[in-house]
Amino acid sequence: MAEKGLDVLLKERRVFEPSKELVENSNVKRWMDKHGIKDYDELLERAKDLDWFWGEVAKELEWHKPWKKVLEWKPPYAKWFVGGKINIAYNAVDRHMKTPTKDKVAYIWEGEPGDVRKLTYTELYEEVNKLVNALKSFGIKKGDRVGIYLPMIPELPIAMLACAKMGAIHSVVFSGFSAKALRERVNDAEAKLLITCDGSYRRGKVVPTKKNADEALEEAPTVKKVIVVKRTGEKVPMKEGRDLWWGEVTKDQPTTADSEPTDSEDILYILYTSGTTGKSKGVIHVHGGYAVGTYQTLKWVFDLKDDDVWWCAADIGWVTGHSYIVYAPLIAGVTSVMYEGAPAYPDPDRWWSIVEKYGVTVFYTSPTSIRAHMKLGEQWPQKHGLSSLRLLGTVGEPINPEAWIWYYKHIGNERCQIMDTWWQTESGTFCISPLPITPLKPGSATKPLPGFSADVFDEKGKPLTGAGGSLVQLTPWPAMLRGLYKDPKRYQETYWSKFPNYYLTGDMARKDEDGYFWVQGRADDVLNVAGHRIGNSEVESALVSHKKVAEAAVIGKPHEIKGESITAFVVLKAGAEPSEELRAELREHVGKEIGKIARPDEVLFVGDVPKTRSGKIMRRVIKAVVTGKLVGDISTLRNPEAVQEIGKAK
């Protein structure tokens, strides 16, 4: 279908209904039938009984000791499956050794240069155990913190699982982060050991991972040992008495090890937020509730079956990778694809070649990545047969309808439902999302999942329908964060002080007349123009709906009359040229889509906009450049060179 076809689909604003076959064969429908539930509305009603619902889900996992109580809720702290003993790594790997899953491929891994490794569940089990025994030989024990600074290679999930199996607490730091960012996180966690590698590949170049780690450890006194994976073969300095090669410390270790029967509320990991504003927050997740929540949401939302090939095209350095590349897929016993490198290297069709090569059936990525592929053009996915795909998903930020339709048309061939998931590092799992049985509205994450409850509040804490307000969670959920590491005061103030007893997400949203949620972005990313509160993402979405626009970033500048004026940085699609005519056309287009009050005062054309490694647009950085303030550390950005371009934009 030509571009005109996309325009038609957008203007229809139709609801996309799931196929009857998809509904009837879905995991959620089977679960409903098993429990005598006749329809989705009844399921949502029954799931309000949190003890019953989550108790039933938790029975699908293996527990070393059964729980005495499903939920103990003393705001702002929840305890789930109280008194129960469980180990998430045992559920992810060990229990499969008793079933035919042991011979199934757990990971199909492809490196950026094209090298491939396939690990069965048995091979994964043995590699995890060898590392467990190596870590124990270095004195690592239950409760100790282990830093992990690795790229997307199989040793990353192996390291996480080994820590979890022995009851140690892992803290993964995204391998694209700077030495400074690594040092801050390692020191805050007081890690005793760091696992890293010599280097990795990104866009055909070698990333000096070990060099960054060495720089970070110059001022990290708690780290006594460093295990180094040999990935690129680059010659790197090895500090005597501290640094040891992964292959050497694991090669003679036994391939069996016992799983530590951890308490349901024992800490599994600490994951630090990116720290774009102020000190990073060390989000705490635990074994029990996190295992139950991630497993159930993945199995239901993406309807994973035994023969599926699942690809979550995120990085394990973020919560998306923790939950939906490592723990949930392995607990579910499915085959996952892992890819090391850049999505469009060496050619723009790299992702689509991987989908075709391995027969990926369910694919999950970010709106930023989708828009990047839109900019490259639909001719690239058209080079490959994508008929294996049956479900698609998005994560990380609100998806604008234009990108949703492009994804639906050019990747899903107008037959794959799109699971638009809303969740956070803090939530651990999807919270608001469609299921395969849910009618879809492009751009909406639809409704809270069974067992979750959310609403939109005004500033006084009253529910809103139709207007934008604060997105809140009304009830606790199993995979929710258990606090911020060593900072209970900040936990209370950040999430629970504005609306006592209700979790403040920090996102803005609106709820329509059908109860569908439309997430608008972060609360601090809201423009105030002449008293009108306008979401940055709403203006960006309107701009991207123009046929010549690939991406947009919108910020507010101080204005003596209006409070703020709107400045838009626009990335054009291939073949489109900047001009004064197009600038005026885009302003009017926004006025038509949202209203005249939302028209940008300035439209500036750029080749790219600054983004985090997870693909989120860094409006804070853009605003600092535009207003002449200190930009701060930009070493953790995916594309720091875009910052200079913002300053020169015309």
C-alpha positions in Angstrom: 0.0 0.0 0.0 1.3 3.5 -0.9 1.6 6.4 1.5 -2.0 7.3 0.7 -3.0 4.0 2.2 -1.4 4.9 5.5 -3.3 8.3 5.4 -6.5 6.4 4.9 -5.9 4.1 7.8 -5.0 7.0 10.1 -8.1 9.1 9.1 -10.4 6.1 9.7 -9.4 6.1 13.4 -11.0 2.7 13.5 -10.8 0.1 16.2 -8.7 -2.9 15.2 -10.5 -6.1 16.2 -8.5 -9.3 17.0 -9.3 -12.3 14.8 -11.6 -15.0 16.2 -8.8 -17.6 15.9 -6.4 -15.4 17.9 -9.0 -15.0 20.6 -10.0 -18.6 20.9 -6.5 -19.9 21.0 -5.1 -17.3 23.4 -3.5 -18.2 26.7 -5.8 -15.8 28.5 -8.9 -17.5 27.0 -7.7 -20.9 28.1 -7.1 -19.6 31.6 -10.6 -18.1 31.7 -12.1 -21.4 30.5 -10.2 -23.3 33.2 -11.6 -21.0 35.9 -15.1 -20.9 34.6 -14.9 -17.2 33.5 -17.2 -16.4 30.6 -15.8 -13.1 29.3 -13.1 -10.5 29.8 -15.3 -8.2 31.9 -15.9 -11.0 34.3 -12.1 -11.7 34.4 -11.4 -8.1 35.3 -14.0 -8.2 38.0 -12.7 -11.5 39.5 -9.1 -10.2 39.3 -10.0 -7.4 41.7 -9.7 -10.1 44.4 -5.9 -9.8 44.4 -5.4 -12.6 46.8 -7.3 -15.1 44.6 -6.1 -13.9 41.2 -2.4 -13.7 42.0 -2.5 -16.7 44.2 -3.9 -18.8 41.2 -1.2 -17.4 38.9 1.6 -18.1 41.4 0.6 -21.8 41.5 2.1 -22.1 38.0 5.6 -21.6 39.4 7.6 -24.0 41.6 8.0 -23.0 45.2 10.5 -24.4 47.7 8.1 -23.6 50.4 4.4 -22.4 50.0 3.4 -18.9 51.1 1.3 -18.3 54.1 -0.3 -15.1 52.8 -0.6 -13.7 49.3 -0.4 -10.0 50.1 0.5 -7.9 53.1 -0.1 -4.2 52.2 1.0 -1.5 54.5 1.3 1.6 52.2 3.8 2.4 50.7 5.3 -1.1 51.2 3.9 -4.4 49.9 4.9 -7.9 50.6 3.8 -10.7 48.3 3.6 -14.4 48.9 4.6 -13.9 52.5 6.5 -16.8 54.0 7.1 -18.4 50.7 10.5 -19.7 49.5 11.3 -19.5 45.8 14.3 -18.9 43.5 13.6 -17.2 40.2 16.7 -18.8 38.5 15.4 -22.3 39.6 12.1 -21.5 37.8 13.9 -20.0 34.8 16.4 -22.9 34.3 16.6 -25.7 36.8 13.0 -26.9 36.7 13.2 -27.4 32.9 15.8 -30.1 33.4 12.8 -32.4 34.4 10.9 -31.8 31.2 11.5 -32.0 27.4 12.3 -28.3 27.5 15.8 -29.2 28.6 16.7 -30.0 24.9 15.0 -26.9 23.5 17.0 -23.8 22.4 16.8 -21.1 25.0 18.8 -18.4 23.1 19.6 -17.9 19.5 22.3 -15.3 19.7 23.7 -13.3 16.7 26.7 -11.0 17.0 27.0 -7.9 15.0 29.8 -9.4 12.8 27.4 -12.3 12.0 28.7 -14.9 14.4 25.9 -17.2 15.9 25.6 -19.2 19.0 22.6 -21.3 20.1 22.3 -22.4 23.7 19.8 -25.1 24.8 18.3 -25.0 28.2 20.6 -27.7 29.4 23.7 -25.8 28.1 22.4 -22.7 29.8 21.9 -24.6 33.0 25.5 -25.9 32.9 27.0 -22.5 32.2 25.1 -20.9 35.0 26.2 -23.6 37.4 29.8 -23.2 36.4 29.7 -19.5 37.1 27.9 -20.1 40.4 30.7 -22.3 41.6 33.3 -19.8 40.4 31.6 -16.9 42.2 31.5 -19.0 45.4 35.2 -19.7 45.1 35.7 -15.9 45.3 33.7 -15.7 48.5 30.5 -14.3 46.9 27.6 -15.3 49.1 23.9 -14.6 49.5 23.1 -10.9 49.7 26.4 -9.8 48.2 26.1 -7.3 45.3 27.7 -8.2 42.0 28.1 -5.5 39.2 27.6 -6.6 35.6 28.9 -4.4 32.8 28.4 -6.5 29.6 27.0 -6.0 26.1 24.3 -8.2 24.5 26.2 -11.5 24.7 25.0 -14.7 26.2 27.3 -14.3 29.2 25.0 -11.4 30.4 21.9 -13.5 31.1 24.2 -16.3 32.4 25.8 -13.9 34.9 22.4 -12.6 36.1 21.0 -16.1 36.5 24.1 -17.3 38.4 23.7 -14.4 40.9 20.0 -15.1 41.3 20.6 -18.8 41.8 23.0 -18.3 44.7 21.0 -15.5 46.2 23.5 -12.7 45.3 22.1 -9.4 44.2 23.0 -8.3 40.7 23.2 -4.8 39.5 23.5 -4.6 35.7 24.9 -1.4 34.2 24.2 -0.8 30.5 27.4 -1.4 28.6 27.0 1.9 26.7 27.2 3.9 29.9 30.4 5.9 30.7 33.0 5.0 33.2 31.6 7.7 35.5 28.1 6.2 35.3 29.4 2.7 36.1 31.5 4.0 39.0 28.5 5.7 40.6 26.3 2.6 40.4 29.0 0.2 41.5 29.9 2.4 44.5 26.3 2.9 45.5 25.6 -0.8 45.5 28.9 -1.5 47.2 29.6 -4.3 44.7 32.2 -6.9 45.7 32.8 -8.2 42.2 32.4 -6.9 38.6 31.7 -9.0 35.5 32.7 -7.3 32.2 34.4 -8.1 28.9 37.3 -7.0 26.7 35.1 -5.1 24.2 32.0 -5.4 22.0 30.9 -4.5 18.5 28.7 -1.5 17.6 28.3 -0.2 14.1 31.4 -2.1 13.0 33.6 -0.6 15.6 35.0 -2.1 18.8 33.7 -0.6 22.0 36.4 -0.5 24.7 34.4 -2.0 27.5 37.3 -3.1 29.7 39.0 0.3 29.4 35.8 2.0 30.7 35.6 -0.6 33.5 39.2 0.0 34.5 38.6 3.7 34.6 35.5 3.3 36.7 37.3 1.0 39.2 40.0 3.5 39.9 37.7 4.9 42.6 35.6 1.8 43.4 37.1 0.4 46.6 34.6 -2.4 47.3 35.3 -4.2 44.1 38.0 -6.9 44.8 37.6 -9.2 41.7 36.9 -8.6 38.0 35.8 -11.4 35.7 36.4 -10.6 32.1 34.7 -12.3 29.1 36.8 -12.6 26.0 34.5 -11.2 23.3 36.5 -9.3 20.6 40.0 -10.7 21.3 41.4 -7.2 21.7 44.5 -7.0 23.9 43.5 -5.5 27.2 45.4 -4.9 30.5 44.6 -7.4 33.2 45.4 -6.2 36.8 47.2 -9.0 38.6 45.3 -10.3 41.6 42.1 -8.7 40.6 41.3 -9.5 36.9 40.5 -13.0 35.7 39.3 -14.4 32.4 35.8 -15.9 32.5 36.9 -18.9 30.5 39.7 -19.7 32.9 37.7 -19.4 36.1 34.7 -21.5 34.8 36.4 -24.2 32.7 37.1 -26.7 35.5 34.0 -25.9 37.6 31.3 -28.5 38.2 28.2 -28.2 36.0 25.8 -28.7 38.9 25.0 -26.4 41.8 22.1 -26.0 44.3 19.7 -23.2 44.1 19.4 -21.0 47.2 15.8 -21.2 48.5 15.4 -17.5 48.8 12.6 -15.8 50.6 9.9 -14.4 48.3 10.9 -10.9 49.5 14.7 -11.3 49.2 16.2 -8.8 46.8 16.9 -10.2 43.3 18.5 -7.1 41.7 19.1 -3.4 41.9 18.6 -1.5 38.7 19.6 2.2 38.6 17.6 4.6 36.5 19.5 6.6 34.0 20.0 9.6 36.3 19.0 12.2 33.7 17.9 14.4 36.6 19.8 14.3 39.8 21.3 11.2 41.5 20.3 7.8 40.0 17.6 5.9 41.8 18.4 2.3 42.7 15.2 0.4 42.1 14.8 -2.8 44.1 13.1 -5.9 42.8 12.6 -9.2 44.6 12.5 -12.9 43.7 8.8 -13.9 44.4 6.5 -11.2 43.1 8.7 -10.3 40.2 8.9 -13.9 39.0 5.1 -14.3 39.2 4.4 -10.9 37.5 6.9 -11.1 34.7 5.9 -14.7 33.8 2.2 -14.0 33.8 2.2 -10.8 31.9 4.5 -12.1 29.1 2.5 -15.3 28.7 -0.8 -13.4 28.5 0.1 -10.2 26.7 2.2 -11.8 24.0 0.4 -15.2 24.1 3.6 -17.2 24.0 3.3 -20.8 23.0 5.8 -23.7 23.0 6.7 -23.2 19.4 7.1 -19.5 19.4 10.4 -17.7 18.7 10.3 -14.5 20.8 12.4 -11.5 20.1 12.5 -8.6 22.5 14.8 -6.2 20.6 15.8 -4.2 23.7 19.0 -4.2 25.7 19.3 -6.3 28.9 20.8 -3.2 30.5 17.3 -1.8 30.9 14.3 -3.3 32.8 12.7 -4.4 29.5 15.6 -6.8 29.0 15.7 -7.9 32.6 12.0 -8.8 32.6 11.4 -9.9 29.0 14.7 -11.1 27.6 16.0 -12.9 30.7 13.5 -13.9 33.4 10.0 -14.2 31.9 10.9 -16.0 28.6 13.0 -18.5 30.4 10.4 -19.2 33.1 7.9 -19.7 30.3 10.4 -22.1 28.5 10.4 -20.3 25.2 13.1 -19.7 22.6 14.4 -16.1 22.5 16.5 -14.2 19.9 19.4 -12.0 21.2 21.2 -9.6 18.9 24.4 -7.8 19.9 24.7 -4.8 17.6 23.1 -1.8 15.9 19.6 -2.3 14.4 20.6 -1.0 10.9 24.1 -2.3 10.5 25.6 -3.0 8.1 22.4 -2.4 6.2 19.0 -1.0 7.2 17.4 -4.4 6.8 19.5 -6.2 9.6 16.5 -6.6 11.9 14.2 -7.9 9.2 16.8 -10.4 8.0 17.0 -11.8 11.6 13.2 -12.1 11.8 13.2 -14.0 8.5 16.3 -16.2 9.2 15.1 -17.5 12.6 11.4 -17.5 12.0 10.6 -14.9 14.7 6.9 -15.1 15.6 6.5 -12.4 18.2 8.5 -9.2 18.0 8.8 -6.4 20.6 10.5 -3.0 20.1 10.3 0.7 20.8 8.4 3.5 19.0 11.8 5.3 18.5 13.1 2.2 16.6 9.9 2.0 14.5 10.2 5.7 13.6 13.9 5.2 12.7 12.9 2.4 10.3 10.1 4.5 8.9 12.7 7.1 8.0 14.8 4.5 6.3 11.8 3.4 4.2 9.5 0.4 3.8 11.6 -1.0 1.0 13.9 -2.6 3.6 11.4 -4.8 5.4 9.9 -5.6 2.0 13.2 -7.4 1.1 12.3 -10.1 3.6 9.6 -12.6 4.2 8.0 -11.6 7.5 5.2 -14.1 7.4 6.3 -15.9 10.5 5.2 -12.9 12.6 1.9 -13.3 14.4 2.1 -10.6 17.1 3.9 -7.3 17.5 4.6 -5.0 20.5 5.9 -1.7 21.5 7.6 -0.4 24.7 9.3 2.6 26.2 7.1 5.6 25.4 3.8 6.4 23.8 3.6 5.4 20.2 2.1 8.0 17.8 -0.7 6.7 15.5 1.4 7.2 12.4 4.2 4.9 13.6 1.6 2.4 14.9 0.0 2.2 11.4 3.3 1.9 9.7 4.3 -0.9 12.0 1.0 -2.6 11.5 1.2 -2.2 7.7 4.8 -2.8 6.8 6.0 -5.2 9.5 2.8 -7.0 10.4 1.3 -7.0 6.9 -2.1 -5.8 8.4 -2.6 -9.1 10.2 -0.6 -8.8 13.5 -2.2 -7.2 16.5 0.1 -4.7 18.3 0.6 -4.9 22.0 1.3 -1.4 23.1 2.6 -1.9 26.6 2.8 0.8 29.4 5.1 0.1 32.3 8.3 1.3 34.1 11.5 0.3 35.7 9.7 0.6 38.9 6.7 -1.5 37.9 8.8 -4.5 36.8 6.1 -5.7 34.4 3.5 -4.5 31.9 0.6 -2.7 33.8 -1.6 -1.2 31.1 -1.6 -3.2 27.9 -3.9 -4.9 25.4 -4.2 -8.7 25.4 -4.7 -10.6 22.2 -8.4 -10.5 22.8 -8.5 -6.7 23.2 -9.8 -4.4 20.4 -7.1 -1.8 19.7 -7.0 1.9 19.1 -3.7 3.1 17.5 -1.8 5.2 20.1 -3.6 3.8 23.2 -2.2 1.3 25.6 -5.9 0.3 26.1 -6.7 -0.8 29.7 -5.1 -2.0 32.9 -4.4 -5.7 32.8 -6.2 -8.1 35.1 -4.8 -7.8 38.6 -3.9 -4.1 38.0 -5.9 -1.0 38.7 -5.1 2.5 37.4 -6.7 5.9 37.0 -6.1 9.5 35.9 -6.3 12.1 38.7 -6.5 15.9 38.7 -4.2 17.9 41.0 -6.7 17.4 43.9 -6.7 13.6 43.5 -10.1 13.4 41.8 -10.6 11.0 38.8 -10.7 12.5 35.4 -12.2 11.3 32.1 -11.4 12.9 28.8 -8.8 15.4 30.2 -5.2 14.9 30.9 -3.9 14.3 34.4 -1.6 12.3 36.6 -1.5 8.5 35.9 -1.7 6.6 39.2 -1.8 2.9 40.2 -4.6 2.3 42.7 -3.6 -1.1 44.1 -0.3 -2.9 44.6 0.9 -5.6 42.2 3.4 -8.4 42.7 6.4 -7.1 40.6 6.3 -3.6 42.0 9.5 -2.1 43.3 10.2 -2.7 47.0 11.9 0.6 47.5 15.0 2.5 46.5 18.3 1.1 47.6 19.5 2.9 50.8 17.0 5.7 50.2 13.5 5.1 51.8 12.8 8.8 52.2 13.2 9.4 48.4 10.9 6.3 47.7 8.2 7.8 49.9 8.5 11.3 48.5 8.8 10.4 44.8 6.0 7.9 44.5 3.6 8.2 47.5 3.5 11.7 48.8 1.3 13.5 46.2 -1.6 11.1 46.5 -1.2 9.1 49.8 -1.7 5.4 49.4 -1.7 5.6 45.6 1.4 5.1 43.5 2.3 8.2 41.4 3.8 7.0 38.1 5.2 10.4 37.1 3.4 10.1 33.7 0.5 12.1 32.3 -2.4 10.4 30.6 -6.0 10.8 29.7 -8.8 8.2 29.8 -11.4 8.2 27.1 -15.1 7.3 27.3 -14.3 3.6 26.7 -11.9 3.5 29.6 -8.9 3.4 27.2 -5.7 5.0 28.5 -3.7 7.4 26.3 -0.3 8.0 27.9 1.0 11.5 27.1 4.5 11.3 28.5 6.3 12.4 31.7 4.7 15.0 33.9 7.7 17.2 33.6 7.3 17.1 29.9 4.2 19.1 29.7 4.0 22.5 28.1 2.1 25.4 29.7 1.1 27.7 26.9 -1.2 30.6 27.9 -2.6 28.5 30.7 -3.2 25.4 28.5 -1.4 22.2 29.5 -0.2 20.5 26.3 1.8 17.2 26.3 5.1 17.5 24.4 4.4 14.0 23.0 1.0 15.2 21.7 2.6 17.9 19.6 5.4 15.5 18.5 2.8 12.9 17.5 0.9 15.5 15.4 4.1 16.5 13.6 5.1 12.9 12.9 1.6 12.3 11.4 2.7 14.6 8.5 3.8 12.4 5.6 7.3 14.1 5.3 8.2 13.9 9.0 10.1 10.9 10.5 10.7 12.2 14.0 10.1 15.3 16.2 11.2 16.6 19.6 9.3 19.5 21.2 10.3 21.7 24.1 9.0 24.8 25.7 10.9 28.1 26.0 10.1 30.8 28.5 7.8 33.4 27.0 6.9 36.6 28.8 3.3 36.6 27.7 2.3 33.0 27.1 4.4 31.4 29.8 6.0 29.1 27.3 6.4 29.1 23.6 6.8 25.9 21.6 9.9 25.0 19.7 9.9 21.9 17.5 13.0 20.1 16.2 12.0 18.0 13.1 13.8 15.1 11.4 12.5 14.7 7.9 12.0 11.4 6.0 14.5 10.5 3.2 13.8 12.6 0.1 12.0 15.4 1.9 13.8 18.8 1.9 13.7 21.6 4.5 12.0 24.8 3.3 10.1 27.8 4.6 7.0 26.5 2.9 7.3 23.2 4.7 7.9 25.0 8.0 4.7 26.9 7.6 2.9 23.7 6.5 4.0 21.9 9.6 2.8 24.6 11.9 -0.6 24.6 10.3 -0.7 20.8 10.4 -0.3 20.8 14.1 -3.0 23.5 14.4 -5.3 21.3 12.5 -4.5 18.1 14.4 -4.6 19.6 18.0 -5.6 23.2 17.8 -4.0 26.6 17.1 -2.8 26.9 20.7 -0.4 24.0 20.0 1.2 25.4 16.8 5.0 25.6 17.3 6.4 29.1 17.4 9.5 27.7 15.8 10.1 24.7 13.5 13.8 23.8 13.2 15.1 21.1 10.9 17.8 18.6 12.2 19.2 15.3 11.1 18.7 13.7 14.5 17.6 14.5 18.1 19.5 13.4 21.3 18.2 10.1 22.7 19.0 7.9 25.6 20.4 4.4 24.9 16.9 3.1 25.4 15.6 5.4 22.6 13.9 8.1 24.7 14.2 11.6 23.4 16.2 13.8 25.8 14.1 16.9 25.9 16.0 18.0 29.1 19.2 18.2 27.1 17.5 19.9 24.1 16.0 22.5 26.4 19.3 23.2 28.1 21.0 23.8 24.8 18.2 26.1 23.6 18.0 28.1 26.8 21.8 28.4 27.3 21.9 26.3 30.5 24.4 23.6 31.5 23.8 20.5 29.5 25.5 18.2 32.0 26.9 14.7 31.4 25.9 13.5 27.9 28.2 10.5 27.8 25.3 8.1 28.3 23.4 9.3 25.2 23.1 7.1 22.2 24.0 10.0 19.9 25.8 12.8 21.8 26.8 14.4 18.4 23.1 15.3 18.0 23.5 17.8 20.8 25.8 20.0 18.8 23.4 19.9 15.9 20.5 21.1 18.1 22.6 24.2 18.9 23.1 24.9 15.2 19.6 24.2 14.0 17.8 26.6 11.7 
